[in-house]
């Protein structure tokens, strides 16, 4: 028995995309941009030495005396 229609043609396979490696310049540039963005986002956070509640200990206060210590 013969068929009236021809079998379907298979489409050409699409080429595999090129996966960048860590040695590519574009990857290195992106890493550098991310590092700089993280530094800029951090801002003055590293200079804050207390938490949200502030200091929880007694302040070291000593009054000056006119004569003596």
PQR file of N, CA, C, O and H, with PARSE charges and radii, in Angstrom:
ATOM      1  N   UNK A   1       0.829  -1.164   0.000 -0.4000 1.5000
ATOM      2  CA  UNK A   1       0.000   0.000   0.000 -0.0000 2.0000
ATOM      3  C   UNK A   1       0.885   1.242   0.000  0.5500 1.7000
ATOM      4  O   UNK A   1       1.840   1.325   0.772 -0.5500 1.4000
ATOM      5  N   UNK A   2       0.592   2.142  -0.806 -0.4000 1.5000
ATOM      6  CA  UNK A   2       1.375   3.364  -0.910 -0.0000 2.0000
ATOM      7  C   UNK A   2       0.617   4.491  -0.229  0.5500 1.7000
ATOM      8  O   UNK A   2      -0.612   4.494  -0.153 -0.5500 1.4000
ATOM      9  H   UNK A   2      -0.184   2.074  -1.433  0.4000 1.0000
ATOM     10  N   UNK A   3       1.395   5.450   0.265 -0.4000 1.5000
ATOM     11  CA  UNK A   3       0.746   6.578   0.941 -0.0000 2.0000
ATOM     12  C   UNK A   3       0.603   7.741  -0.028  0.5500 1.7000
ATOM     13  O   UNK A   3       1.363   7.872  -0.988 -0.5500 1.4000
ATOM     14  H   UNK A   3       2.393   5.448   0.204  0.4000 1.0000
ATOM     15  N   UNK A   4      -0.364   8.562   0.238 -0.4000 1.5000
ATOM     16  CA  UNK A   4      -0.592   9.714  -0.606 -0.0000 2.0000
ATOM     17  C   UNK A   4       0.287  10.889  -0.215  0.5500 1.7000
ATOM     18  O   UNK A   4       0.547  11.781  -1.022 -0.5500 1.4000
ATOM     19  H   UNK A   4      -0.981   8.455   1.018  0.4000 1.0000
ATOM     20  N   UNK A   5       0.749  10.882   1.054 -0.4000 1.5000
ATOM     21  CA  UNK A   5       1.546  12.000   1.556 -0.0000 2.0000
ATOM     22  C   UNK A   5       2.972  11.534   1.826  0.5500 1.7000
ATOM     23  O   UNK A   5       3.205  10.373   2.164 -0.5500 1.4000
ATOM     24  H   UNK A   5       0.537  10.157   1.710  0.4000 1.0000
ATOM     25  N   UNK A   6       3.905  12.436   1.674 -0.4000 1.5000
ATOM     26  CA  UNK A   6       5.289  12.091   1.971 -0.0000 2.0000
ATOM     27  C   UNK A   6       5.528  12.223   3.478  0.5500 1.7000
ATOM     28  O   UNK A   6       4.811  12.971   4.143 -0.5500 1.4000
ATOM     29  H   UNK A   6       3.716  13.379   1.399  0.4000 1.0000
ATOM     30  N   UNK A   7       6.505  11.523   4.023 -0.4000 1.5000
ATOM     31  CA  UNK A   7       6.769  11.628   5.459 -0.0000 2.0000
ATOM     32  C   UNK A   7       7.258  13.039   5.804  0.5500 1.7000
ATOM     33  O   UNK A   7       7.860  13.714   4.969 -0.5500 1.4000
ATOM     34  H   UNK A   7       7.087  10.915   3.482  0.4000 1.0000
ATOM     35  N   UNK A   8       6.995  13.477   7.037 -0.4000 1.5000
ATOM     36  CA  UNK A   8       7.422  14.845   7.401 -0.0000 2.0000
ATOM     37  C   UNK A   8       8.941  14.966   7.429  0.5500 1.7000
ATOM     38  O   UNK A   8       9.656  14.027   7.779 -0.5500 1.4000
ATOM     39  H   UNK A   8       6.506  12.929   7.715  0.4000 1.0000
ATOM     40  N   UNK A   9       9.400  16.126   7.059 -0.4000 1.5000
ATOM     41  CA  UNK A   9      10.837  16.371   7.074 -0.0000 2.0000
ATOM     42  C   UNK A   9      11.228  16.878   8.448  0.5500 1.7000
ATOM     43  O   UNK A   9      10.512  17.679   9.050 -0.5500 1.4000
ATOM     44  H   UNK A   9       8.819  16.889   6.775  0.4000 1.0000
ATOM     45  N   UNK A  10      12.339  16.420   8.932 -0.4000 1.5000
ATOM     46  CA  UNK A  10      12.845  16.835  10.239 -0.0000 2.0000
ATOM     47  C   UNK A  10      13.509  18.206  10.101  0.5500 1.7000
ATOM     48  O   UNK A  10      14.262  18.433   9.154 -0.5500 1.4000
ATOM     49  H   UNK A  10      12.920  15.769   8.443  0.4000 1.0000
ATOM     50  N   UNK A  11      13.236  19.129  11.045 -0.4000 1.5000
ATOM     51  CA  UNK A  11      13.895  20.440  10.952 -0.0000 2.0000
ATOM     52  C   UNK A  11      15.373  20.314  11.314  0.5500 1.7000
ATOM     53  O   UNK A  11      15.792  19.394  12.017 -0.5500 1.4000
ATOM     54  H   UNK A  11      12.625  18.944  11.814  0.4000 1.0000
ATOM     55  N   UNK A  12      16.125  21.254  10.816 -0.4000 1.5000
ATOM     56  CA  UNK A  12      17.556  21.276  11.125 -0.0000 2.0000
ATOM     57  C   UNK A  12      17.744  21.553  12.624  0.5500 1.7000
ATOM     58  O   UNK A  12      17.075  22.424  13.181 -0.5500 1.4000
ATOM     59  H   UNK A  12      15.784  22.001  10.246  0.4000 1.0000
ATOM     60  N   UNK A  13      18.633  20.828  13.262 -0.4000 1.5000
ATOM     61  CA  UNK A  13      18.852  21.096  14.691 -0.0000 2.0000
ATOM     62  C   UNK A  13      19.511  22.461  14.893  0.5500 1.7000
ATOM     63  O   UNK A  13      20.374  22.872  14.117 -0.5500 1.4000
ATOM     64  H   UNK A  13      19.176  20.120  12.810  0.4000 1.0000
ATOM     65  N   UNK A  14      19.093  23.142  15.938 -0.4000 1.5000
ATOM     66  CA  UNK A  14      19.680  24.450  16.217 -0.0000 2.0000
ATOM     67  C   UNK A  14      21.039  24.238  16.873  0.5500 1.7000
ATOM     68  O   UNK A  14      21.206  23.318  17.674 -0.5500 1.4000
ATOM     69  H   UNK A  14      18.392  22.808  16.569  0.4000 1.0000
ATOM     70  N   UNK A  15      21.997  25.072  16.543 -0.4000 1.5000
ATOM     71  CA  UNK A  15      23.320  24.898  17.138 -0.0000 2.0000
ATOM     72  C   UNK A  15      23.280  25.198  18.641  0.5500 1.7000
ATOM     73  O   UNK A  15      22.489  26.021  19.102 -0.5500 1.4000
ATOM     74  H   UNK A  15      21.862  25.819  15.892  0.4000 1.0000
ATOM     75  N   UNK A  16      24.126  24.531  19.374 -0.4000 1.5000
ATOM     76  CA  UNK A  16      24.217  24.724  20.819 -0.0000 2.0000
ATOM     77  C   UNK A  16      24.796  26.111  21.100  0.5500 1.7000
ATOM     78  O   UNK A  16      25.743  26.529  20.434 -0.5500 1.4000
ATOM     79  H   UNK A  16      24.769  23.863  18.999  0.4000 1.0000
ATOM     80  N   UNK A  17      24.234  26.829  22.081 -0.4000 1.5000
ATOM     81  CA  UNK A  17      24.779  28.154  22.399 -0.0000 2.0000
ATOM     82  C   UNK A  17      26.157  28.013  23.046  0.5500 1.7000
ATOM     83  O   UNK A  17      26.449  27.017  23.709 -0.5500 1.4000
ATOM     84  H   UNK A  17      23.465  26.490  22.621  0.4000 1.0000
ATOM     85  N   UNK A  18      26.976  29.006  22.844 -0.4000 1.5000
ATOM     86  CA  UNK A  18      28.314  29.009  23.415 -0.0000 2.0000
ATOM     87  C   UNK A  18      28.200  29.415  24.883  0.5500 1.7000
ATOM     88  O   UNK A  18      27.694  30.491  25.201 -0.5500 1.4000
ATOM     89  H   UNK A  18      26.739  29.815  22.306  0.4000 1.0000
ATOM     90  N   UNK A  19      28.667  28.556  25.760 -0.4000 1.5000
ATOM     91  CA  UNK A  19      28.613  28.827  27.192 -0.0000 2.0000
ATOM     92  C   UNK A  19      29.891  29.554  27.586  0.5500 1.7000
ATOM     93  O   UNK A  19      30.986  29.047  27.342 -0.5500 1.4000
ATOM     94  H   UNK A  19      29.077  27.681  25.502  0.4000 1.0000
ATOM     95  N   UNK A  20      29.771  30.741  28.196 -0.4000 1.5000
ATOM     96  CA  UNK A  20      30.986  31.477  28.574 -0.0000 2.0000
ATOM     97  C   UNK A  20      31.710  30.780  29.724  0.5500 1.7000
ATOM     98  O   UNK A  20      31.083  30.143  30.571 -0.5500 1.4000
ATOM     99  H   UNK A  20      28.882  31.153  28.395  0.4000 1.0000
ATOM    100  N   UNK A  21      33.010  30.905  29.742 -0.4000 1.5000
ATOM    101  CA  UNK A  21      33.822  30.347  30.818 -0.0000 2.0000
ATOM    102  C   UNK A  21      34.312  31.490  31.698  0.5500 1.7000
ATOM    103  O   UNK A  21      34.150  32.661  31.354 -0.5500 1.4000
ATOM    104  H   UNK A  21      33.519  31.423  29.054  0.4000 1.0000
ATOM    105  N   UNK A  22      34.907  31.149  32.827 -0.4000 1.5000
ATOM    106  CA  UNK A  22      35.397  32.163  33.758 -0.0000 2.0000
ATOM    107  C   UNK A  22      36.557  32.962  33.169  0.5500 1.7000
ATOM    108  O   UNK A  22      36.884  34.036  33.675 -0.5500 1.4000
ATOM    109  H   UNK A  22      35.039  30.198  33.107  0.4000 1.0000
ATOM    110  N   UNK A  23      37.175  32.458  32.119 -0.4000 1.5000
ATOM    111  CA  UNK A  23      38.320  33.148  31.519 -0.0000 2.0000
ATOM    112  C   UNK A  23      37.900  34.191  30.483  0.5500 1.7000
ATOM    113  O   UNK A  23      38.731  34.987  30.045 -0.5500 1.4000
ATOM    114  H   UNK A  23      36.909  31.586  31.709  0.4000 1.0000
ATOM    115  N   UNK A  24      36.628  34.202  30.086 -0.4000 1.5000
ATOM    116  CA  UNK A  24      36.162  35.171  29.097 -0.0000 2.0000
ATOM    117  C   UNK A  24      36.188  36.581  29.689  0.5500 1.7000
ATOM    118  O   UNK A  24      35.934  36.772  30.878 -0.5500 1.4000
ATOM    119  H   UNK A  24      35.953  33.555  30.442  0.4000 1.0000
ATOM    120  N   UNK A  25      36.493  37.549  28.855 -0.4000 1.5000
ATOM    121  CA  UNK A  25      36.593  38.936  29.306 -0.0000 2.0000
ATOM    122  C   UNK A  25      35.236  39.468  29.759  0.5500 1.7000
ATOM    123  O   UNK A  25      35.165  40.238  30.717 -0.5500 1.4000
ATOM    124  H   UNK A  25      36.699  37.394  27.889  0.4000 1.0000
ATOM    125  N   UNK A  26      34.165  39.069  29.086 -0.4000 1.5000
ATOM    126  CA  UNK A  26      32.827  39.546  29.459 -0.0000 2.0000
ATOM    127  C   UNK A  26      32.453  39.055  30.865  0.5500 1.7000
ATOM    128  O   UNK A  26      31.819  39.779  31.632 -0.5500 1.4000
ATOM    129  H   UNK A  26      34.223  38.443  28.308  0.4000 1.0000
ATOM    130  N   UNK A  27      32.844  37.844  31.189 -0.4000 1.5000
ATOM    131  CA  UNK A  27      32.557  37.299  32.522 -0.0000 2.0000
ATOM    132  C   UNK A  27      33.374  38.046  33.570  0.5500 1.7000
ATOM    133  O   UNK A  27      32.867  38.364  34.645 -0.5500 1.4000
ATOM    134  H   UNK A  27      33.359  37.255  30.566  0.4000 1.0000
ATOM    135  N   UNK A  28      34.623  38.321  33.260 -0.4000 1.5000
ATOM    136  CA  UNK A  28      35.468  39.063  34.208 -0.0000 2.0000
ATOM    137  C   UNK A  28      34.927  40.471  34.432  0.5500 1.7000
ATOM    138  O   UNK A  28      34.930  40.964  35.560 -0.5500 1.4000
ATOM    139  H   UNK A  28      35.035  38.062  32.386  0.4000 1.0000
ATOM    140  N   UNK A  29      34.462  41.119  33.365 -0.4000 1.5000
ATOM    141  CA  UNK A  29      33.888  42.460  33.499 -0.0000 2.0000
ATOM    142  C   UNK A  29      32.627  42.435  34.361  0.5500 1.7000
ATOM    143  O   UNK A  29      32.424  43.317  35.195 -0.5500 1.4000
ATOM    144  H   UNK A  29      34.460  40.718  32.449  0.4000 1.0000
ATOM    145  N   UNK A  30      31.785  41.427  34.159 -0.4000 1.5000
ATOM    146  CA  UNK A  30      30.555  41.316  34.944 -0.0000 2.0000
ATOM    147  C   UNK A  30      30.875  41.078  36.417  0.5500 1.7000
ATOM    148  O   UNK A  30      30.216  41.649  37.286 -0.5500 1.4000
ATOM    149  H   UNK A  30      31.950  40.711  33.481  0.4000 1.0000
ATOM    150  N   UNK A  31      31.866  40.254  36.710 -0.4000 1.5000
ATOM    151  CA  UNK A  31      32.263  40.012  38.098 -0.0000 2.0000
ATOM    152  C   UNK A  31      32.774  41.294  38.741  0.5500 1.7000
ATOM    153  O   UNK A  31      32.468  41.569  39.902 -0.5500 1.4000
ATOM    154  H   UNK A  31      32.401  39.791  36.003  0.4000 1.0000
ATOM    155  N   UNK A  32      33.539  42.068  38.010 -0.4000 1.5000
ATOM    156  CA  UNK A  32      34.077  43.325  38.535 -0.0000 2.0000
ATOM    157  C   UNK A  32      32.949  44.322  38.804  0.5500 1.7000
ATOM    158  O   UNK A  32      32.969  45.017  39.820 -0.5500 1.4000
ATOM    159  H   UNK A  32      33.787  41.845  37.067  0.4000 1.0000
ATOM    160  N   UNK A  33      31.959  44.398  37.897 -0.4000 1.5000
ATOM    161  CA  UNK A  33      30.815  45.282  38.116 -0.0000 2.0000
ATOM    162  C   UNK A  33      30.031  44.859  39.360  0.5500 1.7000
ATOM    163  O   UNK A  33      29.597  45.710  40.137 -0.5500 1.4000
ATOM    164  H   UNK A  33      31.943  43.834  37.071  0.4000 1.0000
ATOM    165  N   UNK A  34      29.850  43.555  39.552 -0.4000 1.5000
ATOM    166  CA  UNK A  34      29.128  43.071  40.729 -0.0000 2.0000
ATOM    167  C   UNK A  34      29.897  43.386  42.006  0.5500 1.7000
ATOM    168  O   UNK A  34      29.294  43.756  43.013 -0.5500 1.4000
ATOM    169  H   UNK A  34      30.202  42.864  38.921  0.4000 1.0000
ATOM    170  N   UNK A  35      31.211  43.247  41.977 -0.4000 1.5000
ATOM    171  CA  UNK A  35      32.029  43.526  43.150 -0.0000 2.0000
ATOM    172  C   UNK A  35      31.949  45.012  43.513  0.5500 1.7000
ATOM    173  O   UNK A  35      31.816  45.365  44.685 -0.5500 1.4000
ATOM    174  H   UNK A  35      31.700  42.947  41.158  0.4000 1.0000
ATOM    175  N   UNK A  36      32.032  45.877  42.497 -0.4000 1.5000
ATOM    176  CA  UNK A  36      31.938  47.316  42.745 -0.0000 2.0000
ATOM    177  C   UNK A  36      30.557  47.705  43.255  0.5500 1.7000
ATOM    178  O   UNK A  36      30.437  48.556  44.137 -0.5500 1.4000
ATOM    179  H   UNK A  36      32.141  45.590  41.546  0.4000 1.0000
ATOM    180  N   UNK A  37      29.513  47.087  42.706 -0.4000 1.5000
ATOM    181  CA  UNK A  37      28.153  47.387  43.152 -0.0000 2.0000
ATOM    182  C   UNK A  37      27.961  46.969  44.606  0.5500 1.7000
ATOM    183  O   UNK A  37      27.287  47.663  45.367 -0.5500 1.4000
ATOM    184  H   UNK A  37      29.610  46.395  41.990  0.4000 1.0000
ATOM    185  N   UNK A  38      28.547  45.845  44.993 -0.4000 1.5000
ATOM    186  CA  UNK A  38      28.439  45.388  46.382 -0.0000 2.0000
ATOM    187  C   UNK A  38      29.170  46.340  47.317  0.5500 1.7000
ATOM    188  O   UNK A  38      28.695  46.615  48.419 -0.5500 1.4000
ATOM    189  H   UNK A  38      29.095  45.282  44.375  0.4000 1.0000
ATOM    190  N   UNK A  39      30.319  46.844  46.886 -0.4000 1.5000
ATOM    191  CA  UNK A  39      31.056  47.808  47.713 -0.0000 2.0000
ATOM    192  C   UNK A  39      30.284  49.108  47.870  0.5500 1.7000
ATOM    193  O   UNK A  39      30.250  49.686  48.957 -0.5500 1.4000
ATOM    194  H   UNK A  39      30.705  46.621  45.991  0.4000 1.0000
ATOM    195  N   UNK A  40      29.664  49.569  46.788 -0.4000 1.5000
ATOM    196  CA  UNK A  40      28.902  50.810  46.845 -0.0000 2.0000
ATOM    197  C   UNK A  40      27.640  50.640  47.697  0.5500 1.7000
ATOM    198  O   UNK A  40      27.235  51.569  48.395 -0.5500 1.4000
ATOM    199  H   UNK A  40      29.691  49.100  45.906  0.4000 1.0000
ATOM    200  N   UNK A  41      27.029  49.472  47.643 -0.4000 1.5000
ATOM    201  CA  UNK A  41      25.806  49.235  48.402 -0.0000 2.0000
ATOM    202  C   UNK A  41      26.095  49.149  49.898  0.5500 1.7000
ATOM    203  O   UNK A  41      25.244  49.472  50.727 -0.5500 1.4000
ATOM    204  H   UNK A  41      27.359  48.717  47.076  0.4000 1.0000
ATOM    205  N   UNK A  42      27.286  48.717  50.223 -0.4000 1.5000
ATOM    206  CA  UNK A  42      27.641  48.576  51.636 -0.0000 2.0000
ATOM    207  C   UNK A  42      27.710  49.937  52.314  0.5500 1.7000
ATOM    208  O   UNK A  42      27.276  50.087  53.456 -0.5500 1.4000
ATOM    209  H   UNK A  42      27.977  48.455  49.550  0.4000 1.0000
ATOM    210  N   UNK A  43      28.248  50.918  51.624 -0.4000 1.5000
ATOM    211  CA  UNK A  43      28.280  52.286  52.134 -0.0000 2.0000
ATOM    212  C   UNK A  43      28.996  52.417  53.458  0.5500 1.7000
ATOM    213  O   UNK A  43      30.111  51.923  53.630 -0.5500 1.4000
ATOM    214  H   UNK A  43      28.601  50.796  50.696  0.4000 1.0000
ATOM    215  N   UNK A  44      28.332  53.102  54.415 -0.4000 1.5000
ATOM    216  CA  UNK A  44      28.948  53.345  55.717 -0.0000 2.0000
ATOM    217  C   UNK A  44      28.615  52.271  56.731  0.5500 1.7000
ATOM    218  O   UNK A  44      28.869  52.453  57.921 -0.5500 1.4000
ATOM    219  H   UNK A  44      27.426  53.503  54.276  0.4000 1.0000
ATOM    220  N   UNK A  45      28.059  51.169  56.299 -0.4000 1.5000
ATOM    221  CA  UNK A  45      27.652  50.112  57.214 -0.0000 2.0000
ATOM    222  C   UNK A  45      28.830  49.605  58.047  0.5500 1.7000
ATOM    223  O   UNK A  45      28.650  49.256  59.214 -0.5500 1.4000
ATOM    224  H   UNK A  45      27.852  51.021  55.331  0.4000 1.0000
ATOM    225  N   UNK A  46      30.009  49.560  57.477 -0.4000 1.5000
ATOM    226  CA  UNK A  46      31.151  49.031  58.217 -0.0000 2.0000
ATOM    227  C   UNK A  46      31.629  50.000  59.300  0.5500 1.7000
ATOM    228  O   UNK A  46      32.406  49.601  60.168 -0.5500 1.4000
ATOM    229  H   UNK A  46      30.155  49.843  56.530  0.4000 1.0000
ATOM    230  N   UNK A  47      31.187  51.266  59.275 -0.4000 1.5000
ATOM    231  CA  UNK A  47      31.631  52.212  60.290 -0.0000 2.0000
ATOM    232  C   UNK A  47      30.712  52.250  61.502  0.5500 1.7000
ATOM    233  O   UNK A  47      31.072  52.837  62.522 -0.5500 1.4000
ATOM    234  H   UNK A  47      30.556  51.590  58.570  0.4000 1.0000
ATOM    235  N   UNK A  48      29.547  51.644  61.417 -0.4000 1.5000
ATOM    236  CA  UNK A  48      28.613  51.638  62.537 -0.0000 2.0000
ATOM    237  C   UNK A  48      29.024  50.518  63.490  0.5500 1.7000
ATOM    238  O   UNK A  48      29.057  49.349  63.105 -0.5500 1.4000
ATOM    239  H   UNK A  48      29.255  51.167  60.588  0.4000 1.0000
ATOM    240  N   UNK A  49      29.333  50.875  64.720 -0.4000 1.5000
ATOM    241  CA  UNK A  49      29.870  49.900  65.663 -0.0000 2.0000
ATOM    242  C   UNK A  49      28.839  49.419  66.674  0.5500 1.7000
ATOM    243  O   UNK A  49      29.151  48.554  67.492 -0.5500 1.4000
ATOM    244  H   UNK A  49      29.306  51.824  65.033  0.4000 1.0000
ATOM    245  N   UNK A  50      27.640  49.943  66.645 -0.4000 1.5000
ATOM    246  CA  UNK A  50      26.612  49.526  67.587 -0.0000 2.0000
ATOM    247  C   UNK A  50      25.440  48.918  66.839  0.5500 1.7000
ATOM    248  O   UNK A  50      25.330  49.036  65.618 -0.5500 1.4000
ATOM    249  H   UNK A  50      27.387  50.646  65.980  0.4000 1.0000
ATOM    250  N   UNK A  51      24.576  48.272  67.586 -0.4000 1.5000
ATOM    251  CA  UNK A  51      23.386  47.701  66.991 -0.0000 2.0000
ATOM    252  C   UNK A  51      22.250  48.700  66.988  0.5500 1.7000
ATOM    253  O   UNK A  51      22.468  49.891  67.210 -0.5500 1.4000
ATOM    254  H   UNK A  51      24.666  48.176  68.578  0.4000 1.0000
ATOM    255  N   UNK A  52      21.058  48.236  66.742 -0.4000 1.5000
ATOM    256  CA  UNK A  52      19.893  49.093  66.701 -0.0000 2.0000
ATOM    257  C   UNK A  52      19.511  49.640  68.062  0.5500 1.7000
ATOM    258  O   UNK A  52      18.864  50.684  68.148 -0.5500 1.4000
ATOM    259  H   UNK A  52      20.881  47.268  66.561  0.4000 1.0000
ATOM    260  N   UNK A  53      19.904  48.948  69.140 -0.4000 1.5000
ATOM    261  CA  UNK A  53      19.587  49.380  70.497 -0.0000 2.0000
ATOM    262  C   UNK A  53      20.645  50.323  71.063  0.5500 1.7000
ATOM    263  O   UNK A  53      20.485  50.832  72.172 -0.5500 1.4000
ATOM    264  H   UNK A  53      20.430  48.101  69.071  0.4000 1.0000
ATOM    265  N   UNK A  54      21.711  50.561  70.325 -0.4000 1.5000
ATOM    266  CA  UNK A  54      22.773  51.430  70.820 -0.0000 2.0000
ATOM    267  C   UNK A  54      23.668  50.693  71.807  0.5500 1.7000
ATOM    268  O   UNK A  54      23.674  49.462  71.846 -0.5500 1.4000
ATOM    269  H   UNK A  54      21.841  50.148  69.424  0.4000 1.0000
ATOM    270  N   UNK A  55      24.411  51.434  72.593 -0.4000 1.5000
ATOM    271  CA  UNK A  55      25.275  50.818  73.597 -0.0000 2.0000
ATOM    272  C   UNK A  55      24.439  50.401  74.798  0.5500 1.7000
ATOM    273  O   UNK A  55      23.526  51.121  75.203 -0.5500 1.4000
ATOM    274  H   UNK A  55      24.406  52.434  72.561  0.4000 1.0000
ATOM    275  N   UNK A  56      24.744  49.255  75.360 -0.4000 1.5000
ATOM    276  CA  UNK A  56      23.990  48.730  76.488 -0.0000 2.0000
ATOM    277  C   UNK A  56      24.774  48.819  77.794  0.5500 1.7000
ATOM    278  O   UNK A  56      24.299  48.338  78.824 -0.5500 1.4000
ATOM    279  H   UNK A  56      25.485  48.670  75.031  0.4000 1.0000
ATOM    280  N   UNK A  57      25.942  49.411  77.777 -0.4000 1.5000
ATOM    281  CA  UNK A  57      26.769  49.485  78.980 -0.0000 2.0000
ATOM    282  C   UNK A  57      26.885  50.926  79.471  0.5500 1.7000
ATOM    283  O   UNK A  57      26.520  51.866  78.765 -0.5500 1.4000
ATOM    284  H   UNK A  57      26.327  49.801  76.941  0.4000 1.0000
ATOM    285  N   UNK A  58      27.384  51.080  80.659 -0.4000 1.5000
ATOM    286  CA  UNK A  58      27.563  52.393  81.268 -0.0000 2.0000
ATOM    287  C   UNK A  58      28.658  53.161  80.526  0.5500 1.7000
ATOM    288  O   UNK A  58      29.694  52.595  80.178 -0.5500 1.4000
ATOM    289  H   UNK A  58      27.680  50.317  81.233  0.4000 1.0000
ATOM    290  N   UNK A  59      28.426  54.441  80.289 -0.4000 1.5000
ATOM    291  CA  UNK A  59      29.408  55.266  79.590 -0.0000 2.0000
ATOM    292  C   UNK A  59      30.570  55.609  80.532  0.5500 1.7000
ATOM    293  O   UNK A  59      30.343  55.915  81.703 -0.5500 1.4000
ATOM    294  H   UNK A  59      27.584  54.901  80.572  0.4000 1.0000
ATOM    295  N   UNK A  60      31.807  55.560  80.033 -0.4000 1.5000
ATOM    296  CA  UNK A  60      32.959  55.890  80.878 -0.0000 2.0000
ATOM    297  C   UNK A  60      33.108  57.412  81.021  0.5500 1.7000
ATOM    298  O   UNK A  60      33.862  58.038  80.276 -0.5500 1.4000
ATOM    299  H   UNK A  60      31.992  55.312  79.082  0.4000 1.0000
ATOM    300  N   UNK A  61      32.389  57.996  81.975 -0.4000 1.5000
ATOM    301  CA  UNK A  61      32.389  59.441  82.173 -0.0000 2.0000
ATOM    302  C   UNK A  61      33.155  59.762  83.436  0.5500 1.7000
ATOM    303  O   UNK A  61      32.947  59.133  84.473 -0.5500 1.4000
ATOM    304  H   UNK A  61      31.777  57.488  82.580  0.4000 1.0000
ATOM    305  N   UNK A  62      34.044  60.742  83.353 -0.4000 1.5000
ATOM    306  CA  UNK A  62      34.819  61.169  84.521 -0.0000 2.0000
ATOM    307  C   UNK A  62      34.818  62.700  84.511  0.5500 1.7000
ATOM    308  O   UNK A  62      35.227  63.325  83.533 -0.5500 1.4000
ATOM    309  H   UNK A  62      34.214  61.254  82.511  0.4000 1.0000
ATOM    310  N   UNK A  63      34.349  63.296  85.624 -0.4000 1.5000
ATOM    311  CA  UNK A  63      34.284  64.749  85.692 -0.0000 2.0000
ATOM    312  C   UNK A  63      35.677  65.324  85.930  0.5500 1.7000
ATOM    313  O   UNK A  63      36.497  64.740  86.637 -0.5500 1.4000
ATOM    314  H   UNK A  63      34.017  62.787  86.418  0.4000 1.0000
ATOM    315  N   UNK A  64      35.916  66.453  85.337 -0.4000 1.5000
ATOM    316  CA  UNK A  64      37.171  67.143  85.572 -0.0000 2.0000
ATOM    317  C   UNK A  64      37.100  67.837  86.936  0.5500 1.7000
ATOM    318  O   UNK A  64      36.050  68.314  87.368 -0.5500 1.4000
ATOM    319  H   UNK A  64      35.249  66.928  84.762  0.4000 1.0000
ATOM    320  N   UNK A  65      38.237  67.870  87.578 -0.4000 1.5000
ATOM    321  CA  UNK A  65      38.325  68.604  88.825 -0.0000 2.0000
ATOM    322  C   UNK A  65      39.222  69.822  88.617  0.5500 1.7000
ATOM    323  O   UNK A  65      40.128  69.814  87.784 -0.5500 1.4000
ATOM    324  H   UNK A  65      39.089  67.482  87.227  0.4000 1.0000
ATOM    325  N   UNK A  66      38.952  70.845  89.379 -0.4000 1.5000
ATOM    326  CA  UNK A  66      39.728  72.063  89.215 -0.0000 2.0000
ATOM    327  C   UNK A  66      41.197  71.845  89.596  0.5500 1.7000
ATOM    328  O   UNK A  66      42.103  72.263  88.874 -0.5500 1.4000
ATOM    329  H   UNK A  66      38.216  70.851  90.056  0.4000 1.0000
ATOM    330  N   UNK A  67      41.417  71.188  90.732 -0.4000 1.5000
ATOM    331  CA  UNK A  67      42.776  70.896  91.170 -0.0000 2.0000
ATOM    332  C   UNK A  67      42.888  69.396  91.365  0.5500 1.7000
ATOM    333  O   UNK A  67      41.973  68.774  91.905 -0.5500 1.4000
ATOM    334  H   UNK A  67      40.681  70.849  91.318  0.4000 1.0000
ATOM    335  N   UNK A  68      43.959  68.823  90.949 -0.4000 1.5000
ATOM    336  CA  UNK A  68      44.166  67.392  91.161 -0.0000 2.0000
ATOM    337  C   UNK A  68      43.943  66.603  89.893  0.5500 1.7000
ATOM    338  O   UNK A  68      44.228  67.052  88.783 -0.5500 1.4000
ATOM    339  H   UNK A  68      44.702  69.328  90.511  0.4000 1.0000
ATOM    340  N   UNK A  69      43.438  65.448  90.097 -0.4000 1.5000
ATOM    341  CA  UNK A  69      43.281  64.490  89.001 -0.0000 2.0000
ATOM    342  C   UNK A  69      42.297  64.931  88.002  0.5500 1.7000
ATOM    343  O   UNK A  69      42.056  64.228  87.021 -0.5500 1.4000
ATOM    344  H   UNK A  69      43.207  65.084  90.999  0.4000 1.0000
TER
END
